[in-house]
C-alpha cells in the first residue's frame, strides 16, 4: 500500500508590490452594466430579414465583452520584486511572472517604475513548502506542495491584510517521479489558492464590480484551475454571470466548479444542465458533471431525462449515473446492475471510482453495508465519507461500530427474487 507523509524541506519567500495609478474617471468607466439596446421608437426600424446567404456575426463571448470594458483603461500597475529566495521555484507560475502577465492580459499596463503613483497598492508575499510521498516502485518523490501567503491592500489611508493558502497532497499513484524538492508542484498549489479571488476583489473595490467580474471571467489566463472562482461569479449576480459560467463549464480544470455553480442557480441552472446533457457539442467532462448532478436530483422529471441515457449513451461513466437515476425511479434492471457490481472486485471494474460513488450515493442499507465490509478497497472510504459525512479512513473497527449504531437510519430495498 502506498503511504504518503509530508516534510518541510525548503521555505521559499517572495514579495511583490503592485501599485495601481487610479484616475478618478476609472470608477465610472468600469462600474457600469452591459449596454442596453435602444427602447422601442429609438433609431431606425428594420423589419426585413437579412438575405439567407449573408453570414451573421458570431455572438460576442463574455470574455470579448469584458475586453471591450477594460481595454484602453490607461491604468499602470507598478510591480516591485523584493524576493528573498535564492532561486525561483517553478518560476513560470509563481507570482514574479504570472501576476504581471495576467494583469497585462486584462488590459492593464505593467511597469517597474514607481516614481509617481497614487491610489491602490498591493503587496503579495508567498512561502512555499515541498511535500513528498514514498512510493514502493519509485521511492521518495516530491509530488505535493504547500503554499501560503498574504495580500496587503493599501488604498489611501486604509490598509487591509488577507491570507491565502493551499495544499496539494501527494497522490496515491504516479507516472512520473520528481526526485528533487525544487521540482515539487509549487505552481499548481498556488493556482489552487485564493490569490486570484483576492486580486479580483481588490480590483473591484478600486474600479467597480465590472473589474472584479471580468478578472474572474478571465481565470483561464491565470490557471487551469482556481477554487472559488465560479462560486464568486454566481454570487456577484452580474447580468452576464450565467453566461460566464456556461463558458467556464467548457474549460478543462474549472468544469466541475462551474457546473456546480450552475446547479446552485436553481431552476434556471437545472435547465442548463439538461442542455449540457442533450447537446452533442458539450465536452465530455461537462456532460459527465451535468449527469452526476442531475442523477442525484429528487425531481422525477429530471431523473427521467438522465435515465433515458442508460440505453443510448456509449459513455460508460454517464451510463453509471443513468443507472443511478433509473434506480431512484424504481427500475429493477438498474438495481440488479448495482447489486451485481458489489459481488465483483470493484477495483478491477471499469470506471471503478464512479461506480463506487454512485452506489454509495444511493444510501441503500444493504449496499452501504457491503461497501463498509470492503472499506480497504480503493475509493470506498472516500465515497462513504462524501455520502455519509463521517471519516474513519481505513479503520475497519470504527466503520463497523459506526455502521452498527446507524444502519437503521437508511432505507432497505427488498432483494429481488
C-alpha positions in Angstrom: 0.0 0.0 0.0 1.3 3.4 -0.9 1.9 5.7 2.0 2.5 9.4 1.9 4.0 11.7 4.5 4.9 15.3 4.4 8.1 17.0 5.4 9.3 20.6 5.4 12.3 20.7 3.0 12.6 24.2 1.7 11.0 27.5 2.5 10.9 30.0 -0.3 9.5 33.5 0.2 8.8 36.2 -2.3 7.2 39.6 -2.1 5.7 41.7 -4.9 4.3 45.2 -4.7 1.7 46.0 -7.2 1.0 49.8 -7.4 -2.0 51.0 -9.3 -2.4 54.6 -10.6 -6.1 55.3 -10.2 -7.6 58.3 -12.1 -10.9 59.4 -10.8 -12.6 58.6 -14.1 -11.8 54.9 -13.8 -14.6 54.1 -11.3 -17.2 55.5 -13.7 -15.7 53.7 -16.6 -15.8 50.2 -15.1 -18.8 50.3 -12.8 -21.5 50.3 -15.4 -23.6 47.3 -16.5 -23.8 46.0 -20.1 -25.1 48.5 -22.6 -28.8 48.2 -23.1 -30.4 48.1 -26.6 -32.4 51.1 -27.6 -36.0 51.1 -26.5 -38.9 51.0 -28.9 -39.1 54.0 -31.0 -35.4 54.9 -30.9 -33.4 54.8 -34.0 -34.4 53.3 -37.3 -36.8 50.4 -37.5 -35.6 47.4 -39.5 -38.2 44.8 -40.3 -36.8 42.9 -43.2 -34.7 39.8 -42.5 -31.1 39.7 -43.9 -30.6 37.6 -47.0 -30.1 33.9 -46.3 -26.6 33.9 -47.9 -25.3 36.7 -45.6 -23.3 35.3 -42.7 -24.5 36.5 -39.3 -21.9 37.9 -36.9 -20.8 35.5 -34.3 -22.3 36.3 -30.8 -19.9 38.1 -28.5 -18.5 36.0 -25.7 -18.3 37.2 -22.1 -14.5 37.4 -22.4 -14.9 39.6 -25.5 -17.4 41.8 -23.7 -15.0 42.2 -20.8 -12.1 43.1 -23.1 -14.3 45.9 -24.5 -14.9 47.1 -21.0 -11.3 47.0 -19.8 -9.3 47.9 -22.9 -7.7 51.3 -23.1 -8.2 52.0 -19.4 -4.7 53.6 -19.2 -4.1 52.1 -15.8 -0.5 51.4 -14.9 0.5 48.8 -12.4 3.9 49.1 -10.9 5.5 45.8 -9.7 8.3 45.6 -7.2 10.0 42.3 -6.7 11.6 42.0 -3.3 12.1 38.3 -3.3 14.5 36.9 -0.7 14.6 33.4 -2.2 17.9 32.2 -3.6 16.0 30.7 -6.6 12.5 30.7 -8.0 10.5 27.5 -7.5 8.6 26.7 -10.7 9.3 30.2 -11.9 6.7 30.4 -14.8 3.8 30.1 -12.5 4.8 31.9 -9.3 3.9 35.4 -8.7 7.0 37.0 -10.2 6.0 36.3 -13.7 2.4 35.1 -13.5 0.8 38.1 -11.9 2.3 40.7 -14.4 1.3 38.6 -17.4 -2.2 38.1 -16.0 -2.7 41.8 -15.4 -1.4 42.7 -18.9 -3.9 40.2 -20.4 -6.7 42.2 -18.7 -5.7 45.4 -20.4 -3.5 47.0 -17.7 -0.1 48.4 -18.2 2.7 46.9 -16.1 5.8 48.8 -15.2 8.7 48.7 -12.7 8.9 52.5 -12.4 7.2 53.7 -9.3 8.5 57.3 -9.4 4.9 58.6 -9.5 1.8 56.9 -8.4 -1.3 57.4 -6.3 -4.1 55.1 -5.3 -4.1 51.3 -4.8 -1.1 49.4 -3.7 -0.9 45.6 -3.4 1.9 43.6 -1.8 2.0 39.8 -2.2 4.2 37.6 0.0 4.4 33.9 -0.7 6.1 31.0 1.1 6.3 27.5 -0.4 6.9 24.1 1.1 7.5 20.9 -0.9 5.8 17.7 0.2 6.9 14.2 -0.7 5.3 10.7 -0.8 7.1 7.3 -0.6 6.2 5.1 -3.5 7.3 1.4 -3.4 8.4 1.3 -7.0 10.0 4.7 -7.3 11.0 5.7 -3.8 10.7 9.2 -2.5 9.1 11.6 -4.9 8.2 15.3 -4.4 4.7 15.1 -5.8 3.0 17.6 -3.4 3.4 21.2 -2.3 2.0 23.7 0.2 1.9 27.5 -0.4 0.7 30.2 1.9 1.0 34.0 1.9 -0.5 37.4 2.5 -2.0 40.0 0.3 -1.8 43.5 1.7 -4.1 46.1 0.1 -3.3 49.7 0.8 -5.7 52.3 -0.6 -5.1 55.8 0.6 -5.0 55.7 4.4 -6.7 52.3 4.6 -4.7 49.0 4.7 -6.1 45.5 4.8 -4.2 42.2 5.1 -5.7 38.9 3.9 -4.2 35.5 3.8 -4.3 32.7 1.3 -3.1 29.1 1.3 -3.3 25.8 -0.5 -2.0 22.3 0.0 -1.6 19.9 -2.9 -1.2 16.5 -1.2 1.0 13.7 -2.8 -1.3 11.4 -4.8 -1.6 7.7 -4.2 -0.4 6.7 -7.7 2.1 8.5 -10.0 3.5 8.1 -13.5 6.4 10.5 -13.0 8.7 11.0 -10.0 10.1 14.5 -9.3 13.3 13.5 -7.4 14.4 16.8 -6.1 12.5 19.3 -3.9 12.7 22.2 -6.4 10.6 20.1 -8.8 7.6 19.9 -6.5 4.4 21.3 -8.0 4.5 24.7 -6.3 2.9 26.5 -9.2 -0.1 24.1 -9.2 -0.6 24.5 -5.5 -0.5 28.3 -5.9 -3.1 28.1 -8.7 -5.4 26.2 -6.2 -5.1 29.1 -3.7 -7.5 32.0 -3.2 -5.0 34.5 -4.6 -6.9 35.3 -7.8 -10.1 35.9 -5.8 -8.2 38.4 -3.6 -6.7 40.2 -6.5 -10.1 40.4 -8.2 -11.7 41.8 -5.0 -9.0 44.5 -4.8 -9.6 45.5 -8.4 -13.3 45.5 -7.8 -13.0 47.8 -4.8 -10.9 50.2 -6.7 -12.6 50.2 -10.1 -16.1 48.8 -9.5 -17.9 45.5 -9.8 -17.2 45.0 -13.5 -13.5 44.9 -12.9 -13.9 42.1 -10.3 -16.3 40.2 -12.5 -14.1 40.4 -15.6 -11.0 39.4 -13.7 -12.7 36.2 -12.6 -14.1 35.5 -16.0 -10.5 35.6 -17.4 -9.5 32.8 -15.0 -8.1 30.6 -17.8 -5.4 33.2 -18.4 -4.3 32.7 -14.8 -4.6 29.0 -14.2 -6.1 25.7 -15.3 -8.0 25.6 -12.0 -9.0 28.2 -9.4 -11.1 27.2 -6.4 -14.0 29.5 -5.6 -14.0 31.5 -8.9 -17.2 30.1 -10.3 -19.0 30.4 -7.0 -17.9 34.0 -6.7 -19.1 34.8 -10.2 -22.6 33.4 -9.2 -22.5 35.5 -6.0 -21.8 38.7 -7.9 -25.2 38.2 -9.7 -23.9 40.1 -12.7 -26.3 40.2 -15.7 -23.7 38.0 -17.5 -23.0 35.7 -14.6 -24.8 32.6 -16.0 -23.4 33.2 -19.5 -19.9 33.4 -18.0 -20.4 30.1 -16.0 -21.6 28.3 -19.2 -18.4 29.4 -20.9 -16.2 28.3 -17.9 -18.0 25.0 -17.8 -16.4 24.1 -21.1 -12.9 24.7 -19.8 -10.9 21.8 -18.6 -9.9 22.3 -15.0 -12.8 24.6 -13.9 -15.6 22.4 -15.4 -16.7 20.8 -12.2 -16.8 24.0 -10.2 -18.6 25.9 -12.9 -21.2 23.2 -13.3 -21.6 23.1 -9.5 -22.3 26.8 -9.5 -24.8 26.5 -12.4 -26.6 23.8 -10.3 -26.8 26.2 -7.4 -28.7 28.7 -9.5 -31.9 26.7 -9.1 -34.4 26.0 -11.9 -32.5 28.0 -14.5 -29.4 26.0 -13.6 -31.2 22.7 -13.9 -32.4 23.7 -17.4 -28.9 24.5 -18.4 -27.6 21.1 -17.1 -30.2 19.4 -19.2 -29.0 21.3 -22.3 -25.4 20.2 -21.5 -26.6 16.6 -21.3 -28.5 16.6 -24.6 -26.3 18.8 -26.7 -23.9 16.9 -29.0 -21.4 19.8 -28.8 -21.0 19.6 -25.0 -17.5 18.5 -23.9 -17.3 15.1 -22.2 -16.3 16.4 -18.8 -19.1 19.0 -18.8 -21.7 16.4 -19.8 -20.5 14.0 -17.2 -20.7 16.5 -14.4 -24.2 17.5 -15.5 -25.2 13.9 -15.4 -23.7 13.5 -12.0 -25.7 16.4 -10.6 -29.0 15.5 -12.4 -28.8 11.9 -11.4 -28.8 13.0 -7.7 -31.9 15.1 -8.1 -35.2 14.3 -6.3 -37.3 15.6 -9.2 -38.8 12.7 -11.2 -38.8 14.6 -14.5 -35.2 15.5 -14.1 -34.3 11.9 -13.2 -36.2 10.6 -16.3 -34.1 12.8 -18.5 -30.9 11.2 -17.2 -32.4 7.7 -17.0 -33.2 7.8 -20.7 -29.4 7.8 -21.4 -28.9 4.4 -19.9 -29.6 2.5 -23.1 -28.5 5.2 -25.6 -25.2 6.6 -24.4 -21.9 4.8 -25.2 -20.1 6.7 -22.4 -19.6 4.2 -19.6 -19.3 6.8 -16.8 -22.5 8.6 -17.9 -24.2 5.2 -18.2 -23.4 4.6 -14.5 -25.2 7.8 -13.4 -28.0 7.0 -15.8 -28.3 3.6 -13.9 -28.4 5.6 -10.7 -31.3 7.7 -12.0 -33.2 4.6 -13.1 -32.6 3.0 -9.7 -34.1 6.0 -7.9 -37.1 5.7 -10.2 -37.5 2.1 -9.1 -36.1 0.3 -12.1 -35.2 -3.3 -11.3 -32.6 -3.5 -14.1 -30.5 -0.9 -12.5 -31.0 -2.4 -9.1 -29.5 -5.6 -10.5 -26.7 -3.7 -12.2 -25.5 -2.2 -8.9 -26.1 -5.2 -6.7 -24.2 -7.5 -9.1 -21.4 -4.9 -9.3 -21.0 -5.3 -5.5 -20.4 -9.0 -5.9 -17.3 -8.4 -8.1 -13.8 -7.0 -7.4 -14.8 -3.3 -7.6 -11.2 -2.1 -8.1 -10.9 -4.0 -11.4 -14.3 -2.8 -12.6 -14.3 -0.3 -15.5 -14.5 3.2 -14.1 -14.5 1.9 -10.5 -14.4 5.3 -8.8 -17.6 6.5 -10.5 -19.3 3.1 -9.8 -18.5 3.2 -6.1 -19.5 6.9 -5.8 -22.9 6.1 -7.5 -23.5 3.1 -5.3 -22.7 5.0 -2.1 -24.9 8.0 -3.1 -27.9 5.7 -3.3 -27.7 5.3 0.5 -29.4 1.9 0.5 -28.8 -0.1 3.7 -27.8 -3.3 2.0 -25.4 -1.7 -0.4 -23.8 0.6 2.2 -23.2 -2.5 4.4 -21.5 -4.3 1.6 -19.3 -1.2 0.9 -18.3 -0.9 4.6 -17.3 -4.6 4.5 -14.9 -3.7 1.7 -13.6 -0.4 3.3 -10.0 -1.0 2.4 -10.6 -1.2 -1.4 -9.7 1.9 -3.3 -12.2 4.7 -3.4 -14.6 3.1 -1.0 -13.8 5.1 2.1 -13.7 8.4 0.1 -17.2 7.6 -1.4 -18.6 6.7 2.0 -17.2 9.9 3.6 -18.7 12.1 0.9 -22.1 10.4 1.2 -22.3 9.8 5.0 -20.3 12.8 6.3 -18.1 10.7 8.6 -14.4 10.0 8.0 -12.8 6.9 9.6 -10.4 6.5 6.6 -9.4 2.8 6.5 -10.1 2.0 10.2 -12.4 -1.1 9.8 -13.3 -1.3 13.5 -14.5 2.3 13.7 -16.5 1.9 10.5 -18.2 -1.3 11.7 -19.0 0.3 15.1 -20.5 3.4 13.4 -22.5 1.2 11.0 -23.9 -0.9 13.8 -25.2 2.1 15.6 -26.5 4.0 12.5 -27.6 1.5 9.8 -31.3 1.6 10.7 -31.3 5.3 9.6 -31.0 4.1 6.0 -33.8 2.5 3.9 -33.6 -1.1 2.7 -34.8 -2.1 -0.7 -36.2 -5.6 -0.8 -33.9 -8.0 -2.6 -35.1 -9.3 -6.0 -36.3 -12.9 -6.2 
